Amino acid sequence: MIVHHVVTGPADAPPLVLSNSLGADLRMWDPQAEALAERFRLVRYDTRGHGGSPVPDGPYSIDHVGQDALALLDHLEIERAHWVGLSLGGMTGMWLAINAPERLDRLVLLCTSAQLGPAETWRERAETVRAQGTEAVADAGVGRWLTERFRAENPGTATWLRDMIAAAPDSGYAACCAVIEHMDLTPGLAGISAPTLVIAGAQDPATPPEHGERIAAAVDGARLEVLDPAAHLANVEQPEAVTRLILEHLEA
């Protein structure tokens, strides 16, 4: 299975993959895409069950989304790539760094976690989406993604992201909840060799900064940056800062 993807930037530039959050699609990276495509062969894709990607029967596991990423790299004939992932996309990046280290160059993990419980939260959310659709979780999702002040000052952006969640396929979203429900990447963090930057949002209610702190403490040489103000979609709330941090890390 090849997930839906968009490739921009010079064909001979270093490859860079951007991986999305649960409930989002590749458009969530619009604030970074133009600047990053000037210097990289930029690959944005929709995680299985999201956007234009296939929606196979669930539940899914972290192995499934990780293998999808490897299949995409193979399809594009990319031997090694930089990886930038937010939330579920960061979890996918950690899986790759642990299970296929030869395919990764540098790693940027935004607003993510190596283990994100309690499991009941994800089971209940999946049940809600299966029964009522992603529309039922869209308002709460934007409440986690953006701080209250940013939502008030940028209503158009808040509406755009709310509609993005509501447009996610119900069964795909619910099946991806199982990825997070059962995932525990903590045993493999110490083995990650890719140079790693961890970015957290000071006001992120989904993956508070302590999740980033634990990752940075476990990965040898990793660096942590906490952006304030920022909730879960730090790349949207602090676009210039996130773009700058990505470029500094990847071009170090």
C-alpha positions as a Markdown table, in Angstrom:
| # | Residue | x | y | z |
|---|---|---|---|---|
| 1 | Met | 0.0 | 0.0 | 0.0 |
| 2 | Ile | 1.3 | 3.4 | -1.0 |
| 3 | Val | -0.1 | 6.3 | 1.0 |
| 4 | His | -1.1 | 9.6 | -0.7 |
| 5 | His | 1.8 | 12.0 | -1.0 |
| 6 | Val | 3.0 | 15.2 | -2.6 |
| 7 | Val | 6.6 | 15.9 | -3.5 |
| 8 | Thr | 8.0 | 19.4 | -4.1 |
| 9 | Gly | 11.4 | 21.0 | -4.2 |
| 10 | Pro | 14.5 | 20.2 | -6.2 |
| 11 | Ala | 14.8 | 16.5 | -7.2 |
| 12 | Asp | 18.5 | 16.4 | -6.3 |
| 13 | Ala | 18.1 | 18.1 | -2.9 |
| 14 | Pro | 18.3 | 16.1 | 0.4 |
| 15 | Pro | 15.0 | 14.3 | 1.0 |
| 16 | Leu | 12.8 | 15.5 | 3.9 |
| 17 | Val | 9.6 | 13.8 | 4.9 |
| 18 | Leu | 6.9 | 15.5 | 7.0 |
| 19 | Ser | 4.4 | 13.3 | 8.9 |
| 20 | Asn | 1.1 | 14.4 | 10.2 |
| 21 | Ser | -0.9 | 14.3 | 13.5 |
| 22 | Leu | -3.9 | 12.1 | 14.2 |
| 23 | Gly | -6.9 | 13.8 | 12.6 |
| 24 | Ala | -4.8 | 16.0 | 10.2 |
| 25 | Asp | -3.6 | 15.6 | 6.7 |
| 26 | Leu | -0.6 | 16.8 | 4.8 |
| 27 | Arg | -2.0 | 20.3 | 4.6 |
| 28 | Met | -1.1 | 20.8 | 8.3 |
| 29 | Trp | 2.4 | 21.5 | 7.1 |
| 30 | Asp | 1.4 | 24.4 | 4.8 |
| 31 | Pro | 3.1 | 26.9 | 7.1 |
| 32 | Gln | 6.5 | 25.2 | 6.6 |
| 33 | Ala | 6.2 | 23.7 | 3.1 |
| 34 | Glu | 7.3 | 26.6 | 0.9 |
| 35 | Ala | 10.4 | 27.4 | 2.9 |
| 36 | Leu | 11.5 | 23.8 | 3.3 |
| 37 | Ala | 10.9 | 23.0 | -0.4 |
| 38 | Glu | 13.5 | 25.6 | -1.2 |
| 39 | Arg | 16.3 | 23.5 | 0.3 |
| 40 | Phe | 14.9 | 19.9 | 0.3 |
| 41 | Arg | 13.2 | 17.4 | -1.8 |
| 42 | Leu | 10.1 | 17.7 | 0.4 |
| 43 | Val | 7.7 | 14.8 | 0.8 |
| 44 | Arg | 4.4 | 15.3 | 2.6 |
| 45 | Tyr | 2.0 | 12.4 | 3.0 |
| 46 | Asp | -1.3 | 11.4 | 4.6 |
| 47 | Thr | -1.0 | 8.7 | 7.2 |
| 48 | Arg | -3.2 | 5.6 | 6.4 |
| 49 | Gly | -6.8 | 6.3 | 7.2 |
| 50 | His | -6.4 | 10.1 | 6.6 |
| 51 | Gly | -6.8 | 12.5 | 3.7 |
| 52 | Gly | -6.3 | 10.9 | 0.4 |
| 53 | Ser | -4.6 | 7.7 | 1.7 |
| 54 | Pro | -6.2 | 4.3 | 1.7 |
| 55 | Val | -8.4 | 3.3 | 4.6 |
| 56 | Pro | -7.7 | -0.4 | 5.2 |
| 57 | Asp | -9.7 | -2.2 | 7.9 |
| 58 | Gly | -8.5 | -1.5 | 11.4 |
| 59 | Pro | -7.3 | -1.5 | 14.0 |
| 60 | Tyr | -3.8 | -0.3 | 13.1 |
| 61 | Ser | -0.6 | -0.6 | 15.0 |
| 62 | Ile | 2.6 | 1.5 | 15.1 |
| 63 | Asp | 4.2 | -1.2 | 13.0 |
| 64 | His | 1.6 | -0.6 | 10.3 |
| 65 | Val | 2.2 | 3.1 | 10.0 |
| 66 | Gly | 6.0 | 2.5 | 10.2 |
| 67 | Gln | 5.9 | 0.0 | 7.4 |
| 68 | Asp | 3.8 | 2.4 | 5.4 |
| 69 | Ala | 6.6 | 5.0 | 5.8 |
| 70 | Leu | 9.2 | 2.5 | 4.6 |
| 71 | Ala | 7.0 | 1.6 | 1.6 |
| 72 | Leu | 6.7 | 5.2 | 0.7 |
| 73 | Leu | 10.5 | 5.7 | 0.9 |
| 74 | Asp | 11.0 | 2.6 | -1.3 |
| 75 | His | 8.4 | 3.8 | -3.8 |
| 76 | Leu | 10.2 | 7.2 | -4.1 |
| 77 | Glu | 13.6 | 5.5 | -4.3 |
| 78 | Ile | 14.8 | 7.4 | -1.2 |
| 79 | Glu | 17.5 | 5.5 | 0.6 |
| 80 | Arg | 17.9 | 8.0 | 3.5 |
| 81 | Ala | 15.8 | 10.9 | 4.6 |
| 82 | His | 15.4 | 13.5 | 7.2 |
| 83 | Trp | 12.1 | 13.0 | 9.1 |
| 84 | Val | 9.9 | 15.7 | 10.8 |
| 85 | Gly | 6.8 | 14.3 | 12.5 |
| 86 | Leu | 4.2 | 15.8 | 14.8 |
| 87 | Ser | 2.3 | 13.7 | 17.4 |
| 88 | Leu | 1.5 | 10.5 | 15.5 |
| 89 | Gly | 4.0 | 11.6 | 12.8 |
| 90 | Gly | 6.6 | 11.8 | 15.5 |
| 91 | Met | 5.7 | 8.4 | 16.8 |
| 92 | Thr | 6.2 | 7.1 | 13.3 |
| 93 | Gly | 9.6 | 8.8 | 13.1 |
| 94 | Met | 10.7 | 7.2 | 16.4 |
| 95 | Trp | 9.6 | 3.8 | 15.1 |
| 96 | Leu | 11.7 | 4.3 | 12.0 |
| 97 | Ala | 14.7 | 5.5 | 14.1 |
| 98 | Ile | 14.4 | 2.3 | 16.2 |
| 99 | Asn | 13.5 | -0.3 | 13.6 |
| 100 | Ala | 15.1 | 1.1 | 10.4 |
| 101 | Pro | 17.9 | 3.4 | 11.5 |
| 102 | Glu | 19.7 | 3.1 | 8.2 |
| 103 | Arg | 16.8 | 4.9 | 6.5 |
| 104 | Leu | 17.0 | 8.1 | 8.6 |
| 105 | Asp | 19.4 | 10.9 | 8.6 |
| 106 | Arg | 18.2 | 13.6 | 11.1 |
| 107 | Leu | 15.0 | 13.5 | 13.2 |
| 108 | Val | 12.7 | 16.3 | 14.4 |
| 109 | Leu | 10.0 | 15.3 | 16.9 |
| 110 | Leu | 7.2 | 17.8 | 17.5 |
| 111 | Cys | 4.6 | 17.6 | 20.3 |
| 112 | Thr | 4.8 | 13.8 | 20.6 |
| 113 | Ser | 5.2 | 11.0 | 23.0 |
| 114 | Ala | 6.9 | 7.6 | 23.2 |
| 115 | Gln | 3.9 | 6.3 | 25.3 |
| 116 | Leu | 0.7 | 8.2 | 25.5 |
| 117 | Gly | -1.9 | 6.8 | 27.9 |
| 118 | Pro | -4.2 | 6.1 | 29.4 |
| 119 | Ala | -5.3 | 3.4 | 27.0 |
| 120 | Glu | -9.0 | 3.9 | 27.9 |
| 121 | Thr | -8.9 | 7.5 | 26.5 |
| 122 | Trp | -8.1 | 6.2 | 23.0 |
| 123 | Arg | -10.6 | 3.3 | 23.2 |
| 124 | Glu | -13.3 | 5.8 | 24.2 |
| 125 | Arg | -12.4 | 8.3 | 21.5 |
| 126 | Ala | -12.4 | 5.5 | 18.8 |
| 127 | Glu | -15.8 | 4.4 | 20.0 |
| 128 | Thr | -17.2 | 7.9 | 19.8 |
| 129 | Val | -15.9 | 8.4 | 16.3 |
| 130 | Arg | -17.2 | 5.0 | 15.1 |
| 131 | Ala | -20.7 | 5.9 | 16.6 |
| 132 | Gln | -20.9 | 9.6 | 15.8 |
| 133 | Gly | -18.2 | 10.4 | 13.3 |
| 134 | Thr | -15.1 | 12.7 | 13.4 |
| 135 | Glu | -17.5 | 15.7 | 13.5 |
| 136 | Ala | -18.1 | 14.7 | 17.2 |
| 137 | Val | -14.5 | 15.2 | 18.1 |
| 138 | Ala | -13.6 | 18.2 | 15.9 |
| 139 | Asp | -14.2 | 21.0 | 18.4 |
| 140 | Ala | -12.3 | 19.3 | 21.1 |
| 141 | Gly | -9.5 | 18.5 | 18.7 |
| 142 | Val | -9.0 | 22.1 | 17.8 |
| 143 | Gly | -9.1 | 22.9 | 21.5 |
| 144 | Arg | -6.1 | 20.7 | 22.0 |
| 145 | Trp | -4.3 | 21.9 | 18.8 |
| 146 | Leu | -4.4 | 25.6 | 19.4 |
| 147 | Thr | -4.3 | 27.8 | 22.5 |
| 148 | Glu | -7.5 | 29.8 | 23.3 |
| 149 | Arg | -5.9 | 33.1 | 22.5 |
| 150 | Phe | -4.6 | 31.9 | 19.1 |
| 151 | Arg | -8.1 | 30.5 | 18.2 |
| 152 | Ala | -9.6 | 33.9 | 19.2 |
| 153 | Glu | -7.1 | 35.9 | 17.2 |
| 154 | Asn | -7.1 | 33.5 | 14.2 |
| 155 | Pro | -10.7 | 32.2 | 13.7 |
| 156 | Gly | -10.1 | 31.4 | 10.1 |
| 157 | Thr | -7.2 | 29.1 | 10.9 |
| 158 | Ala | -9.2 | 27.5 | 13.7 |
| 159 | Thr | -12.1 | 26.8 | 11.4 |
| 160 | Trp | -9.7 | 25.4 | 8.7 |
| 161 | Leu | -8.3 | 22.9 | 11.2 |
| 162 | Arg | -11.6 | 22.0 | 12.7 |
| 163 | Asp | -12.9 | 21.2 | 9.2 |
| 164 | Met | -9.8 | 19.1 | 8.6 |
| 165 | Ile | -10.6 | 16.9 | 11.6 |
| 166 | Ala | -14.2 | 16.6 | 10.6 |
| 167 | Ala | -13.2 | 15.5 | 7.1 |
| 168 | Ala | -11.0 | 12.7 | 8.3 |
| 169 | Pro | -12.5 | 9.3 | 7.5 |
| 170 | Asp | -14.3 | 8.0 | 10.6 |
| 171 | Ser | -13.0 | 4.4 | 10.4 |
| 172 | Gly | -9.4 | 5.6 | 9.6 |
| 173 | Tyr | -9.4 | 8.0 | 12.6 |
| 174 | Ala | -10.8 | 5.3 | 14.9 |
| 175 | Ala | -8.3 | 2.7 | 13.7 |
| 176 | Cys | -5.4 | 5.1 | 14.2 |
| 177 | Cys | -6.5 | 5.7 | 17.8 |
| 178 | Ala | -5.5 | 2.0 | 18.4 |
| 179 | Val | -2.0 | 2.9 | 17.2 |
| 180 | Ile | -1.6 | 5.2 | 20.2 |
| 181 | Glu | -3.5 | 3.1 | 22.6 |
| 182 | His | -1.1 | 0.2 | 22.3 |
| 183 | Met | 2.1 | 2.0 | 21.4 |
| 184 | Asp | 5.1 | 2.0 | 23.8 |
| 185 | Leu | 8.4 | 3.1 | 22.1 |
| 186 | Thr | 10.2 | 3.9 | 25.4 |
| 187 | Pro | 12.3 | 0.7 | 25.4 |
| 188 | Gly | 13.9 | 1.6 | 22.1 |
| 189 | Leu | 14.6 | 5.3 | 22.7 |
| 190 | Ala | 18.1 | 4.7 | 24.0 |
| 191 | Gly | 19.1 | 3.0 | 20.8 |
| 192 | Ile | 18.2 | 5.9 | 18.5 |
| 193 | Ser | 21.3 | 7.1 | 16.8 |
| 194 | Ala | 19.8 | 9.8 | 14.5 |
| 195 | Pro | 20.6 | 13.3 | 15.6 |
| 196 | Thr | 17.4 | 14.3 | 17.3 |
| 197 | Leu | 15.6 | 17.6 | 18.0 |
| 198 | Val | 12.5 | 17.5 | 20.2 |
| 199 | Ile | 10.1 | 20.4 | 20.1 |
| 200 | Ala | 7.3 | 20.8 | 22.7 |
| 201 | Gly | 4.5 | 23.3 | 23.1 |
| 202 | Ala | 4.3 | 24.9 | 26.6 |
| 203 | Gln | 0.5 | 24.8 | 26.6 |
| 204 | Asp | 0.1 | 21.5 | 24.8 |
| 205 | Pro | -2.6 | 19.5 | 26.7 |
| 206 | Ala | -2.3 | 16.4 | 24.5 |
| 207 | Thr | 1.5 | 15.9 | 24.8 |
| 208 | Pro | 2.7 | 18.3 | 27.6 |
| 209 | Pro | 6.4 | 19.2 | 27.6 |
| 210 | Glu | 7.2 | 16.4 | 30.1 |
| 211 | His | 6.7 | 13.9 | 27.2 |
| 212 | Gly | 9.3 | 15.7 | 25.2 |
| 213 | Glu | 11.6 | 15.9 | 28.2 |
| 214 | Arg | 11.5 | 12.1 | 28.6 |
| 215 | Ile | 12.3 | 11.5 | 24.9 |
| 216 | Ala | 15.2 | 14.0 | 25.0 |
| 217 | Ala | 16.6 | 12.5 | 28.2 |
| 218 | Ala | 16.5 | 9.0 | 26.7 |
| 219 | Val | 17.9 | 9.7 | 23.2 |
| 220 | Asp | 21.7 | 10.3 | 23.3 |
| 221 | Gly | 22.5 | 13.8 | 22.4 |
| 222 | Ala | 18.9 | 14.9 | 21.8 |
| 223 | Arg | 18.0 | 18.6 | 22.3 |
| 224 | Leu | 14.7 | 19.9 | 23.6 |
| 225 | Glu | 13.1 | 23.2 | 22.7 |
| 226 | Val | 9.8 | 24.4 | 24.4 |
| 227 | Leu | 7.8 | 27.0 | 22.5 |
| 228 | Asp | 5.7 | 29.4 | 24.4 |
| 229 | Pro | 2.9 | 30.0 | 23.6 |
| 230 | Ala | 2.0 | 26.9 | 21.7 |
| 231 | Ala | -0.4 | 24.1 | 22.1 |
| 232 | His | -0.4 | 20.7 | 20.1 |
| 233 | Leu | 0.0 | 22.1 | 16.6 |
| 234 | Ala | 3.1 | 24.2 | 17.4 |
| 235 | Asn | 4.0 | 24.4 | 13.8 |
| 236 | Val | 0.8 | 26.3 | 13.1 |
| 237 | Glu | 0.9 | 28.5 | 16.2 |
| 238 | Gln | 4.6 | 29.3 | 15.9 |
| 239 | Pro | 5.3 | 28.7 | 12.2 |
| 240 | Glu | 8.4 | 30.9 | 11.9 |
| 241 | Ala | 10.0 | 29.5 | 15.1 |
| 242 | Val | 9.3 | 25.9 | 14.0 |
| 243 | Thr | 10.6 | 26.4 | 10.5 |
| 244 | Arg | 13.8 | 28.0 | 11.9 |
| 245 | Leu | 14.4 | 25.2 | 14.4 |
| 246 | Ile | 13.9 | 22.6 | 11.7 |
| 247 | Leu | 16.3 | 24.2 | 9.3 |
| 248 | Glu | 18.9 | 24.8 | 12.0 |
| 249 | His | 18.8 | 21.1 | 13.0 |
| 250 | Leu | 18.8 | 19.6 | 9.6 |
| 251 | Glu | 21.5 | 21.9 | 8.3 |
| 252 | Ala | 23.8 | 21.6 | 11.3 |
